[in-house]
């Protein structure tokens, strides 16, 4: 399950995975985030917070995740990743080369700092 919370005040979306990610999680993210982007032209930031990256439940879920990134990276200015998983640092370095959004990794215990960074101009 992927909990998604839109913060209209700061124009951000908080994504909190609870268990392995599924293709339906990303379909739900599209249903929630896309209408918001249509109304506001862009989403200032995505904040991903999970103590440990839960992985995907299937190859289809991984493909759905990659498609979500491909379809949204130019519509988001920043991505803050708060996790104790090594994938957070990996995503920061990989993202710098392949996606439009600025990506920054934080320790899970630094979730509030991640939110503040994501909300900054």
Secondary structure, 3 states (H helix, E strand, C coil): CEEEEEECCCCEEEEEECCCECHHHHHHHHHHHHHHHHHHCCEEEEEEECCCCCCECCHHHHHHHHHHHHHHCCCEEEEEEECCCHHHHHHHHHHHHHCCCEEEEECHHHHHHHHHHHHCC
